[in-house]
Amino acid sequence: MVDRTERLTLAVTVVFGVTLVATAVVGHPLVWVLWAVAMVVLTGGTLVAVNRADRRDE
């Protein structure tokens, strides 16, 4: 069975891929910078959420 961490990893991967394609199609430098910032925030937020949830389970 797929647990919460694996579902979050899959969701982040899908969002990353879809938004990367959309950003590449647009191709404007400002869009690339905004995409990069959004991905850092998304990934960092996901890591923090998963790590905090793991500590509560201990």
HELIX and SHEET records of a PDB file:
HELIX    1   1 ARG A    4  VAL A   26  1                                  23    
HELIX    2   2 PRO A   29  ASP A   57  1                                  29    
END                                                                             
